[in-house]
């Protein structure tokens, strides 16, 4: 019985540890596609544009001359960082450490999310992201109307 429980635990651990980076050092996890689709949907709601059009525009945008992307940041980036519980600290030093850690995570996140998508995501993930966007575009127009009503006008991109 103990062996069976241990096998189940190792199975769940191995299932949760899918590779997030492929051989060409690009994201290959379905979580990356979901996050990218969410990012595109959010930006399209702010701009009032079609998410598929925005995705294609973003994918086909010309790269800046001499742009260097640090691929090590892909390994450090955490797709699921938003799911953590609230944090409390016992001292100011501990709070400062957490703040410094959060700032480093934010820097890594900004670098990854602002990099050209073809450098960050595998072709499979870009294709999957497009399919997610196509599947959600029909229901998105009504959601964007509600979204835009609840968002302060200073956040909307014109």
Chimera marker file (.cmm) of the C-alpha trace (Angstrom):
<marker_set name="trace">
<marker id="1" x="0.000" y="0.000" z="0.000" r="1" g="1" b="0" radius="0.5"/>
<marker id="2" x="2.818" y="2.431" z="0.872" r="1" g="1" b="0" radius="0.5"/>
<marker id="3" x="4.523" y="1.647" z="-2.442" r="1" g="1" b="0" radius="0.5"/>
<marker id="4" x="1.321" y="2.461" z="-4.337" r="1" g="1" b="0" radius="0.5"/>
<marker id="5" x="0.959" y="5.828" z="-2.548" r="1" g="1" b="0" radius="0.5"/>
<marker id="6" x="4.615" y="6.619" z="-3.257" r="1" g="1" b="0" radius="0.5"/>
<marker id="7" x="4.170" y="5.726" z="-6.953" r="1" g="1" b="0" radius="0.5"/>
<marker id="8" x="1.110" y="7.975" z="-7.165" r="1" g="1" b="0" radius="0.5"/>
<marker id="9" x="3.004" y="10.854" z="-5.550" r="1" g="1" b="0" radius="0.5"/>
<marker id="10" x="5.955" y="10.462" z="-7.920" r="1" g="1" b="0" radius="0.5"/>
<marker id="11" x="3.531" y="10.287" z="-10.874" r="1" g="1" b="0" radius="0.5"/>
<marker id="12" x="1.877" y="13.558" z="-9.849" r="1" g="1" b="0" radius="0.5"/>
<marker id="13" x="5.270" y="15.222" z="-9.327" r="1" g="1" b="0" radius="0.5"/>
<marker id="14" x="6.535" y="14.081" z="-12.728" r="1" g="1" b="0" radius="0.5"/>
<marker id="15" x="3.313" y="15.227" z="-14.390" r="1" g="1" b="0" radius="0.5"/>
<marker id="16" x="3.660" y="18.680" z="-12.825" r="1" g="1" b="0" radius="0.5"/>
<marker id="17" x="7.259" y="18.991" z="-13.976" r="1" g="1" b="0" radius="0.5"/>
<marker id="18" x="6.711" y="19.186" z="-17.722" r="1" g="1" b="0" radius="0.5"/>
<marker id="19" x="9.565" y="20.937" z="-19.497" r="1" g="1" b="0" radius="0.5"/>
<marker id="20" x="8.813" y="24.571" z="-20.037" r="1" g="1" b="0" radius="0.5"/>
<marker id="21" x="11.784" y="25.161" z="-22.379" r="1" g="1" b="0" radius="0.5"/>
<marker id="22" x="12.444" y="23.179" z="-25.572" r="1" g="1" b="0" radius="0.5"/>
<marker id="23" x="15.776" y="22.376" z="-27.249" r="1" g="1" b="0" radius="0.5"/>
<marker id="24" x="15.835" y="25.724" z="-29.018" r="1" g="1" b="0" radius="0.5"/>
<marker id="25" x="15.422" y="27.572" z="-25.678" r="1" g="1" b="0" radius="0.5"/>
<marker id="26" x="11.850" y="28.690" z="-26.237" r="1" g="1" b="0" radius="0.5"/>
<marker id="27" x="8.756" y="28.184" z="-24.117" r="1" g="1" b="0" radius="0.5"/>
<marker id="28" x="6.949" y="24.968" z="-25.025" r="1" g="1" b="0" radius="0.5"/>
<marker id="29" x="4.468" y="24.688" z="-22.158" r="1" g="1" b="0" radius="0.5"/>
<marker id="30" x="0.685" y="25.013" z="-22.671" r="1" g="1" b="0" radius="0.5"/>
<marker id="31" x="0.743" y="27.420" z="-19.716" r="1" g="1" b="0" radius="0.5"/>
<marker id="32" x="2.840" y="29.752" z="-21.859" r="1" g="1" b="0" radius="0.5"/>
<marker id="33" x="0.207" y="29.671" z="-24.617" r="1" g="1" b="0" radius="0.5"/>
<marker id="34" x="-2.559" y="30.384" z="-22.125" r="1" g="1" b="0" radius="0.5"/>
<marker id="35" x="-0.616" y="33.271" z="-20.613" r="1" g="1" b="0" radius="0.5"/>
<marker id="36" x="0.215" y="34.730" z="-24.025" r="1" g="1" b="0" radius="0.5"/>
<marker id="37" x="-3.425" y="34.462" z="-25.126" r="1" g="1" b="0" radius="0.5"/>
<marker id="38" x="-4.532" y="36.207" z="-21.916" r="1" g="1" b="0" radius="0.5"/>
<marker id="39" x="-1.990" y="38.964" z="-22.495" r="1" g="1" b="0" radius="0.5"/>
<marker id="40" x="-3.195" y="39.475" z="-26.078" r="1" g="1" b="0" radius="0.5"/>
<marker id="41" x="-6.874" y="39.481" z="-25.035" r="1" g="1" b="0" radius="0.5"/>
<marker id="42" x="-6.176" y="42.047" z="-22.311" r="1" g="1" b="0" radius="0.5"/>
<marker id="43" x="-4.235" y="44.286" z="-24.714" r="1" g="1" b="0" radius="0.5"/>
<marker id="44" x="-6.943" y="43.983" z="-27.369" r="1" g="1" b="0" radius="0.5"/>
<marker id="45" x="-9.608" y="45.012" z="-24.871" r="1" g="1" b="0" radius="0.5"/>
<marker id="46" x="-7.544" y="48.051" z="-23.891" r="1" g="1" b="0" radius="0.5"/>
<marker id="47" x="-6.957" y="48.999" z="-27.524" r="1" g="1" b="0" radius="0.5"/>
<marker id="48" x="-10.411" y="48.091" z="-28.739" r="1" g="1" b="0" radius="0.5"/>
<marker id="49" x="-8.943" y="45.924" z="-31.500" r="1" g="1" b="0" radius="0.5"/>
<marker id="50" x="-9.389" y="42.363" z="-32.691" r="1" g="1" b="0" radius="0.5"/>
<marker id="51" x="-7.190" y="39.951" z="-30.659" r="1" g="1" b="0" radius="0.5"/>
<marker id="52" x="-6.216" y="37.877" z="-33.690" r="1" g="1" b="0" radius="0.5"/>
<marker id="53" x="-5.199" y="40.986" z="-35.629" r="1" g="1" b="0" radius="0.5"/>
<marker id="54" x="-3.183" y="42.210" z="-32.631" r="1" g="1" b="0" radius="0.5"/>
<marker id="55" x="-1.540" y="38.796" z="-32.239" r="1" g="1" b="0" radius="0.5"/>
<marker id="56" x="-0.540" y="38.688" z="-35.918" r="1" g="1" b="0" radius="0.5"/>
<marker id="57" x="0.748" y="42.259" z="-35.735" r="1" g="1" b="0" radius="0.5"/>
<marker id="58" x="2.807" y="41.415" z="-32.661" r="1" g="1" b="0" radius="0.5"/>
<marker id="59" x="4.188" y="38.210" z="-34.206" r="1" g="1" b="0" radius="0.5"/>
<marker id="60" x="5.161" y="39.890" z="-37.481" r="1" g="1" b="0" radius="0.5"/>
<marker id="61" x="6.626" y="43.056" z="-35.964" r="1" g="1" b="0" radius="0.5"/>
<marker id="62" x="10.168" y="43.801" z="-37.070" r="1" g="1" b="0" radius="0.5"/>
<marker id="63" x="12.874" y="43.220" z="-34.477" r="1" g="1" b="0" radius="0.5"/>
<marker id="64" x="15.070" y="46.051" z="-33.334" r="1" g="1" b="0" radius="0.5"/>
<marker id="65" x="18.551" y="45.965" z="-34.827" r="1" g="1" b="0" radius="0.5"/>
<marker id="66" x="21.042" y="44.459" z="-32.356" r="1" g="1" b="0" radius="0.5"/>
<marker id="67" x="18.414" y="43.290" z="-29.856" r="1" g="1" b="0" radius="0.5"/>
<marker id="68" x="19.858" y="40.669" z="-27.498" r="1" g="1" b="0" radius="0.5"/>
<marker id="69" x="17.520" y="38.498" z="-25.447" r="1" g="1" b="0" radius="0.5"/>
<marker id="70" x="18.813" y="36.773" z="-22.320" r="1" g="1" b="0" radius="0.5"/>
<marker id="71" x="17.543" y="33.210" z="-22.671" r="1" g="1" b="0" radius="0.5"/>
<marker id="72" x="18.471" y="32.472" z="-19.042" r="1" g="1" b="0" radius="0.5"/>
<marker id="73" x="15.533" y="34.639" z="-18.010" r="1" g="1" b="0" radius="0.5"/>
<marker id="74" x="13.188" y="32.035" z="-19.540" r="1" g="1" b="0" radius="0.5"/>
<marker id="75" x="14.354" y="29.479" z="-16.998" r="1" g="1" b="0" radius="0.5"/>
<marker id="76" x="13.889" y="31.925" z="-14.129" r="1" g="1" b="0" radius="0.5"/>
<marker id="77" x="10.445" y="33.121" z="-15.255" r="1" g="1" b="0" radius="0.5"/>
<marker id="78" x="7.461" y="31.655" z="-13.418" r="1" g="1" b="0" radius="0.5"/>
<marker id="79" x="4.178" y="31.473" z="-15.354" r="1" g="1" b="0" radius="0.5"/>
<marker id="80" x="2.169" y="30.837" z="-12.216" r="1" g="1" b="0" radius="0.5"/>
<marker id="81" x="3.565" y="33.517" z="-9.921" r="1" g="1" b="0" radius="0.5"/>
<marker id="82" x="0.114" y="35.091" z="-9.513" r="1" g="1" b="0" radius="0.5"/>
<marker id="83" x="-1.275" y="32.099" z="-7.618" r="1" g="1" b="0" radius="0.5"/>
<marker id="84" x="0.654" y="32.602" z="-4.405" r="1" g="1" b="0" radius="0.5"/>
<marker id="85" x="-1.064" y="33.288" z="-1.070" r="1" g="1" b="0" radius="0.5"/>
<marker id="86" x="-0.677" y="36.631" z="0.749" r="1" g="1" b="0" radius="0.5"/>
<marker id="87" x="2.636" y="37.090" z="2.541" r="1" g="1" b="0" radius="0.5"/>
<marker id="88" x="3.300" y="38.332" z="6.059" r="1" g="1" b="0" radius="0.5"/>
<marker id="89" x="6.680" y="39.101" z="7.544" r="1" g="1" b="0" radius="0.5"/>
<marker id="90" x="8.052" y="39.248" z="11.052" r="1" g="1" b="0" radius="0.5"/>
<marker id="91" x="10.668" y="41.956" z="10.473" r="1" g="1" b="0" radius="0.5"/>
<marker id="92" x="11.536" y="44.864" z="8.237" r="1" g="1" b="0" radius="0.5"/>
<marker id="93" x="14.615" y="42.997" z="6.967" r="1" g="1" b="0" radius="0.5"/>
<marker id="94" x="12.448" y="40.069" z="5.857" r="1" g="1" b="0" radius="0.5"/>
<marker id="95" x="10.036" y="42.484" z="4.156" r="1" g="1" b="0" radius="0.5"/>
<marker id="96" x="12.948" y="44.174" z="2.356" r="1" g="1" b="0" radius="0.5"/>
<marker id="97" x="14.204" y="40.765" z="1.175" r="1" g="1" b="0" radius="0.5"/>
<marker id="98" x="10.764" y="39.892" z="-0.172" r="1" g="1" b="0" radius="0.5"/>
<marker id="99" x="10.477" y="43.264" z="-1.870" r="1" g="1" b="0" radius="0.5"/>
<marker id="100" x="13.886" y="42.811" z="-3.520" r="1" g="1" b="0" radius="0.5"/>
<marker id="101" x="12.898" y="39.314" z="-4.668" r="1" g="1" b="0" radius="0.5"/>
<marker id="102" x="9.613" y="40.622" z="-6.095" r="1" g="1" b="0" radius="0.5"/>
<marker id="103" x="11.450" y="43.397" z="-7.951" r="1" g="1" b="0" radius="0.5"/>
<marker id="104" x="13.839" y="40.847" z="-9.496" r="1" g="1" b="0" radius="0.5"/>
<marker id="105" x="10.879" y="38.677" z="-10.522" r="1" g="1" b="0" radius="0.5"/>
<marker id="106" x="9.173" y="41.728" z="-12.054" r="1" g="1" b="0" radius="0.5"/>
<marker id="107" x="12.310" y="42.580" z="-14.023" r="1" g="1" b="0" radius="0.5"/>
<marker id="108" x="12.492" y="39.032" z="-15.394" r="1" g="1" b="0" radius="0.5"/>
<marker id="109" x="8.762" y="39.085" z="-16.210" r="1" g="1" b="0" radius="0.5"/>
<marker id="110" x="9.070" y="42.407" z="-18.030" r="1" g="1" b="0" radius="0.5"/>
<marker id="111" x="12.031" y="41.139" z="-20.056" r="1" g="1" b="0" radius="0.5"/>
<marker id="112" x="10.254" y="37.938" z="-21.087" r="1" g="1" b="0" radius="0.5"/>
<marker id="113" x="6.877" y="39.499" z="-21.890" r="1" g="1" b="0" radius="0.5"/>
<marker id="114" x="8.341" y="42.411" z="-23.855" r="1" g="1" b="0" radius="0.5"/>
<marker id="115" x="10.720" y="40.282" z="-25.960" r="1" g="1" b="0" radius="0.5"/>
<marker id="116" x="9.817" y="39.430" z="-29.565" r="1" g="1" b="0" radius="0.5"/>
<marker id="117" x="7.513" y="36.393" z="-29.382" r="1" g="1" b="0" radius="0.5"/>
<marker id="118" x="9.441" y="34.368" z="-31.934" r="1" g="1" b="0" radius="0.5"/>
<marker id="119" x="12.461" y="34.491" z="-29.605" r="1" g="1" b="0" radius="0.5"/>
<marker id="120" x="10.451" y="33.429" z="-26.561" r="1" g="1" b="0" radius="0.5"/>
<marker id="121" x="7.769" y="30.974" z="-27.719" r="1" g="1" b="0" radius="0.5"/>
<marker id="122" x="8.065" y="27.831" z="-29.846" r="1" g="1" b="0" radius="0.5"/>
<marker id="123" x="6.129" y="27.619" z="-33.124" r="1" g="1" b="0" radius="0.5"/>
<marker id="124" x="3.804" y="25.069" z="-31.528" r="1" g="1" b="0" radius="0.5"/>
<marker id="125" x="2.960" y="27.435" z="-28.666" r="1" g="1" b="0" radius="0.5"/>
<marker id="126" x="2.396" y="30.362" z="-31.044" r="1" g="1" b="0" radius="0.5"/>
<marker id="127" x="0.062" y="28.170" z="-33.096" r="1" g="1" b="0" radius="0.5"/>
<marker id="128" x="-1.762" y="26.995" z="-29.969" r="1" g="1" b="0" radius="0.5"/>
<marker id="129" x="-2.096" y="30.589" z="-28.767" r="1" g="1" b="0" radius="0.5"/>
<marker id="130" x="-3.678" y="31.585" z="-32.080" r="1" g="1" b="0" radius="0.5"/>
<marker id="131" x="-6.149" y="28.700" z="-31.764" r="1" g="1" b="0" radius="0.5"/>
<marker id="132" x="-7.032" y="29.837" z="-28.233" r="1" g="1" b="0" radius="0.5"/>
<marker id="133" x="-7.649" y="33.354" z="-29.509" r="1" g="1" b="0" radius="0.5"/>
<marker id="134" x="-9.825" y="32.126" z="-32.393" r="1" g="1" b="0" radius="0.5"/>
<marker id="135" x="-11.865" y="30.064" z="-29.922" r="1" g="1" b="0" radius="0.5"/>
<marker id="136" x="-12.456" y="33.038" z="-27.621" r="1" g="1" b="0" radius="0.5"/>
<marker id="137" x="-12.948" y="35.862" z="-30.120" r="1" g="1" b="0" radius="0.5"/>
<marker id="138" x="-16.720" y="35.295" z="-30.502" r="1" g="1" b="0" radius="0.5"/>
<marker id="139" x="-17.428" y="35.720" z="-26.807" r="1" g="1" b="0" radius="0.5"/>
<marker id="140" x="-14.849" y="38.450" z="-26.381" r="1" g="1" b="0" radius="0.5"/>
<marker id="141" x="-16.723" y="41.367" z="-27.924" r="1" g="1" b="0" radius="0.5"/>
<marker id="142" x="-19.399" y="41.398" z="-25.222" r="1" g="1" b="0" radius="0.5"/>
<marker id="143" x="-16.812" y="40.895" z="-22.486" r="1" g="1" b="0" radius="0.5"/>
<marker id="144" x="-14.733" y="43.829" z="-23.768" r="1" g="1" b="0" radius="0.5"/>
<marker id="145" x="-17.739" y="46.139" z="-23.562" r="1" g="1" b="0" radius="0.5"/>
<marker id="146" x="-18.136" y="45.284" z="-19.877" r="1" g="1" b="0" radius="0.5"/>
<marker id="147" x="-14.379" y="45.500" z="-19.390" r="1" g="1" b="0" radius="0.5"/>
<marker id="148" x="-14.141" y="48.959" z="-20.942" r="1" g="1" b="0" radius="0.5"/>
<marker id="149" x="-17.038" y="50.218" z="-18.814" r="1" g="1" b="0" radius="0.5"/>
<marker id="150" x="-15.194" y="49.193" z="-15.648" r="1" g="1" b="0" radius="0.5"/>
<marker id="151" x="-11.732" y="50.466" z="-16.600" r="1" g="1" b="0" radius="0.5"/>
<marker id="152" x="-10.578" y="53.970" z="-15.844" r="1" g="1" b="0" radius="0.5"/>
<marker id="153" x="-10.120" y="55.908" z="-19.092" r="1" g="1" b="0" radius="0.5"/>
<marker id="154" x="-6.459" y="56.673" z="-18.325" r="1" g="1" b="0" radius="0.5"/>
<marker id="155" x="-5.642" y="52.961" z="-18.805" r="1" g="1" b="0" radius="0.5"/>
<marker id="156" x="-7.229" y="52.642" z="-22.220" r="1" g="1" b="0" radius="0.5"/>
<marker id="157" x="-4.884" y="52.808" z="-25.201" r="1" g="1" b="0" radius="0.5"/>
<marker id="158" x="-6.212" y="54.952" z="-28.009" r="1" g="1" b="0" radius="0.5"/>
<link id1="1" id2="2" r="1" g="1" b="0" radius="0.2"/>
<link id1="2" id2="3" r="1" g="1" b="0" radius="0.2"/>
<link id1="3" id2="4" r="1" g="1" b="0" radius="0.2"/>
<link id1="4" id2="5" r="1" g="1" b="0" radius="0.2"/>
<link id1="5" id2="6" r="1" g="1" b="0" radius="0.2"/>
<link id1="6" id2="7" r="1" g="1" b="0" radius="0.2"/>
<link id1="7" id2="8" r="1" g="1" b="0" radius="0.2"/>
<link id1="8" id2="9" r="1" g="1" b="0" radius="0.2"/>
<link id1="9" id2="10" r="1" g="1" b="0" radius="0.2"/>
<link id1="10" id2="11" r="1" g="1" b="0" radius="0.2"/>
<link id1="11" id2="12" r="1" g="1" b="0" radius="0.2"/>
<link id1="12" id2="13" r="1" g="1" b="0" radius="0.2"/>
<link id1="13" id2="14" r="1" g="1" b="0" radius="0.2"/>
<link id1="14" id2="15" r="1" g="1" b="0" radius="0.2"/>
<link id1="15" id2="16" r="1" g="1" b="0" radius="0.2"/>
<link id1="16" id2="17" r="1" g="1" b="0" radius="0.2"/>
<link id1="17" id2="18" r="1" g="1" b="0" radius="0.2"/>
<link id1="18" id2="19" r="1" g="1" b="0" radius="0.2"/>
<link id1="19" id2="20" r="1" g="1" b="0" radius="0.2"/>
<link id1="20" id2="21" r="1" g="1" b="0" radius="0.2"/>
<link id1="21" id2="22" r="1" g="1" b="0" radius="0.2"/>
<link id1="22" id2="23" r="1" g="1" b="0" radius="0.2"/>
<link id1="23" id2="24" r="1" g="1" b="0" radius="0.2"/>
<link id1="24" id2="25" r="1" g="1" b="0" radius="0.2"/>
<link id1="25" id2="26" r="1" g="1" b="0" radius="0.2"/>
<link id1="26" id2="27" r="1" g="1" b="0" radius="0.2"/>
<link id1="27" id2="28" r="1" g="1" b="0" radius="0.2"/>
<link id1="28" id2="29" r="1" g="1" b="0" radius="0.2"/>
<link id1="29" id2="30" r="1" g="1" b="0" radius="0.2"/>
<link id1="30" id2="31" r="1" g="1" b="0" radius="0.2"/>
<link id1="31" id2="32" r="1" g="1" b="0" radius="0.2"/>
<link id1="32" id2="33" r="1" g="1" b="0" radius="0.2"/>
<link id1="33" id2="34" r="1" g="1" b="0" radius="0.2"/>
<link id1="34" id2="35" r="1" g="1" b="0" radius="0.2"/>
<link id1="35" id2="36" r="1" g="1" b="0" radius="0.2"/>
<link id1="36" id2="37" r="1" g="1" b="0" radius="0.2"/>
<link id1="37" id2="38" r="1" g="1" b="0" radius="0.2"/>
<link id1="38" id2="39" r="1" g="1" b="0" radius="0.2"/>
<link id1="39" id2="40" r="1" g="1" b="0" radius="0.2"/>
<link id1="40" id2="41" r="1" g="1" b="0" radius="0.2"/>
<link id1="41" id2="42" r="1" g="1" b="0" radius="0.2"/>
<link id1="42" id2="43" r="1" g="1" b="0" radius="0.2"/>
<link id1="43" id2="44" r="1" g="1" b="0" radius="0.2"/>
<link id1="44" id2="45" r="1" g="1" b="0" radius="0.2"/>
<link id1="45" id2="46" r="1" g="1" b="0" radius="0.2"/>
<link id1="46" id2="47" r="1" g="1" b="0" radius="0.2"/>
<link id1="47" id2="48" r="1" g="1" b="0" radius="0.2"/>
<link id1="48" id2="49" r="1" g="1" b="0" radius="0.2"/>
<link id1="49" id2="50" r="1" g="1" b="0" radius="0.2"/>
<link id1="50" id2="51" r="1" g="1" b="0" radius="0.2"/>
<link id1="51" id2="52" r="1" g="1" b="0" radius="0.2"/>
<link id1="52" id2="53" r="1" g="1" b="0" radius="0.2"/>
<link id1="53" id2="54" r="1" g="1" b="0" radius="0.2"/>
<link id1="54" id2="55" r="1" g="1" b="0" radius="0.2"/>
<link id1="55" id2="56" r="1" g="1" b="0" radius="0.2"/>
<link id1="56" id2="57" r="1" g="1" b="0" radius="0.2"/>
<link id1="57" id2="58" r="1" g="1" b="0" radius="0.2"/>
<link id1="58" id2="59" r="1" g="1" b="0" radius="0.2"/>
<link id1="59" id2="60" r="1" g="1" b="0" radius="0.2"/>
<link id1="60" id2="61" r="1" g="1" b="0" radius="0.2"/>
<link id1="61" id2="62" r="1" g="1" b="0" radius="0.2"/>
<link id1="62" id2="63" r="1" g="1" b="0" radius="0.2"/>
<link id1="63" id2="64" r="1" g="1" b="0" radius="0.2"/>
<link id1="64" id2="65" r="1" g="1" b="0" radius="0.2"/>
<link id1="65" id2="66" r="1" g="1" b="0" radius="0.2"/>
<link id1="66" id2="67" r="1" g="1" b="0" radius="0.2"/>
<link id1="67" id2="68" r="1" g="1" b="0" radius="0.2"/>
<link id1="68" id2="69" r="1" g="1" b="0" radius="0.2"/>
<link id1="69" id2="70" r="1" g="1" b="0" radius="0.2"/>
<link id1="70" id2="71" r="1" g="1" b="0" radius="0.2"/>
<link id1="71" id2="72" r="1" g="1" b="0" radius="0.2"/>
<link id1="72" id2="73" r="1" g="1" b="0" radius="0.2"/>
<link id1="73" id2="74" r="1" g="1" b="0" radius="0.2"/>
<link id1="74" id2="75" r="1" g="1" b="0" radius="0.2"/>
<link id1="75" id2="76" r="1" g="1" b="0" radius="0.2"/>
<link id1="76" id2="77" r="1" g="1" b="0" radius="0.2"/>
<link id1="77" id2="78" r="1" g="1" b="0" radius="0.2"/>
<link id1="78" id2="79" r="1" g="1" b="0" radius="0.2"/>
<link id1="79" id2="80" r="1" g="1" b="0" radius="0.2"/>
<link id1="80" id2="81" r="1" g="1" b="0" radius="0.2"/>
<link id1="81" id2="82" r="1" g="1" b="0" radius="0.2"/>
<link id1="82" id2="83" r="1" g="1" b="0" radius="0.2"/>
<link id1="83" id2="84" r="1" g="1" b="0" radius="0.2"/>
<link id1="84" id2="85" r="1" g="1" b="0" radius="0.2"/>
<link id1="85" id2="86" r="1" g="1" b="0" radius="0.2"/>
<link id1="86" id2="87" r="1" g="1" b="0" radius="0.2"/>
<link id1="87" id2="88" r="1" g="1" b="0" radius="0.2"/>
<link id1="88" id2="89" r="1" g="1" b="0" radius="0.2"/>
<link id1="89" id2="90" r="1" g="1" b="0" radius="0.2"/>
<link id1="90" id2="91" r="1" g="1" b="0" radius="0.2"/>
<link id1="91" id2="92" r="1" g="1" b="0" radius="0.2"/>
<link id1="92" id2="93" r="1" g="1" b="0" radius="0.2"/>
<link id1="93" id2="94" r="1" g="1" b="0" radius="0.2"/>
<link id1="94" id2="95" r="1" g="1" b="0" radius="0.2"/>
<link id1="95" id2="96" r="1" g="1" b="0" radius="0.2"/>
<link id1="96" id2="97" r="1" g="1" b="0" radius="0.2"/>
<link id1="97" id2="98" r="1" g="1" b="0" radius="0.2"/>
<link id1="98" id2="99" r="1" g="1" b="0" radius="0.2"/>
<link id1="99" id2="100" r="1" g="1" b="0" radius="0.2"/>
<link id1="100" id2="101" r="1" g="1" b="0" radius="0.2"/>
<link id1="101" id2="102" r="1" g="1" b="0" radius="0.2"/>
<link id1="102" id2="103" r="1" g="1" b="0" radius="0.2"/>
<link id1="103" id2="104" r="1" g="1" b="0" radius="0.2"/>
<link id1="104" id2="105" r="1" g="1" b="0" radius="0.2"/>
<link id1="105" id2="106" r="1" g="1" b="0" radius="0.2"/>
<link id1="106" id2="107" r="1" g="1" b="0" radius="0.2"/>
<link id1="107" id2="108" r="1" g="1" b="0" radius="0.2"/>
<link id1="108" id2="109" r="1" g="1" b="0" radius="0.2"/>
<link id1="109" id2="110" r="1" g="1" b="0" radius="0.2"/>
<link id1="110" id2="111" r="1" g="1" b="0" radius="0.2"/>
<link id1="111" id2="112" r="1" g="1" b="0" radius="0.2"/>
<link id1="112" id2="113" r="1" g="1" b="0" radius="0.2"/>
<link id1="113" id2="114" r="1" g="1" b="0" radius="0.2"/>
<link id1="114" id2="115" r="1" g="1" b="0" radius="0.2"/>
<link id1="115" id2="116" r="1" g="1" b="0" radius="0.2"/>
<link id1="116" id2="117" r="1" g="1" b="0" radius="0.2"/>
<link id1="117" id2="118" r="1" g="1" b="0" radius="0.2"/>
<link id1="118" id2="119" r="1" g="1" b="0" radius="0.2"/>
<link id1="119" id2="120" r="1" g="1" b="0" radius="0.2"/>
<link id1="120" id2="121" r="1" g="1" b="0" radius="0.2"/>
<link id1="121" id2="122" r="1" g="1" b="0" radius="0.2"/>
<link id1="122" id2="123" r="1" g="1" b="0" radius="0.2"/>
<link id1="123" id2="124" r="1" g="1" b="0" radius="0.2"/>
<link id1="124" id2="125" r="1" g="1" b="0" radius="0.2"/>
<link id1="125" id2="126" r="1" g="1" b="0" radius="0.2"/>
<link id1="126" id2="127" r="1" g="1" b="0" radius="0.2"/>
<link id1="127" id2="128" r="1" g="1" b="0" radius="0.2"/>
<link id1="128" id2="129" r="1" g="1" b="0" radius="0.2"/>
<link id1="129" id2="130" r="1" g="1" b="0" radius="0.2"/>
<link id1="130" id2="131" r="1" g="1" b="0" radius="0.2"/>
<link id1="131" id2="132" r="1" g="1" b="0" radius="0.2"/>
<link id1="132" id2="133" r="1" g="1" b="0" radius="0.2"/>
<link id1="133" id2="134" r="1" g="1" b="0" radius="0.2"/>
<link id1="134" id2="135" r="1" g="1" b="0" radius="0.2"/>
<link id1="135" id2="136" r="1" g="1" b="0" radius="0.2"/>
<link id1="136" id2="137" r="1" g="1" b="0" radius="0.2"/>
<link id1="137" id2="138" r="1" g="1" b="0" radius="0.2"/>
<link id1="138" id2="139" r="1" g="1" b="0" radius="0.2"/>
<link id1="139" id2="140" r="1" g="1" b="0" radius="0.2"/>
<link id1="140" id2="141" r="1" g="1" b="0" radius="0.2"/>
<link id1="141" id2="142" r="1" g="1" b="0" radius="0.2"/>
<link id1="142" id2="143" r="1" g="1" b="0" radius="0.2"/>
<link id1="143" id2="144" r="1" g="1" b="0" radius="0.2"/>
<link id1="144" id2="145" r="1" g="1" b="0" radius="0.2"/>
<link id1="145" id2="146" r="1" g="1" b="0" radius="0.2"/>
<link id1="146" id2="147" r="1" g="1" b="0" radius="0.2"/>
<link id1="147" id2="148" r="1" g="1" b="0" radius="0.2"/>
<link id1="148" id2="149" r="1" g="1" b="0" radius="0.2"/>
<link id1="149" id2="150" r="1" g="1" b="0" radius="0.2"/>
<link id1="150" id2="151" r="1" g="1" b="0" radius="0.2"/>
<link id1="151" id2="152" r="1" g="1" b="0" radius="0.2"/>
<link id1="152" id2="153" r="1" g="1" b="0" radius="0.2"/>
<link id1="153" id2="154" r="1" g="1" b="0" radius="0.2"/>
<link id1="154" id2="155" r="1" g="1" b="0" radius="0.2"/>
<link id1="155" id2="156" r="1" g="1" b="0" radius="0.2"/>
<link id1="156" id2="157" r="1" g="1" b="0" radius="0.2"/>
<link id1="157" id2="158" r="1" g="1" b="0" radius="0.2"/>
</marker_set>
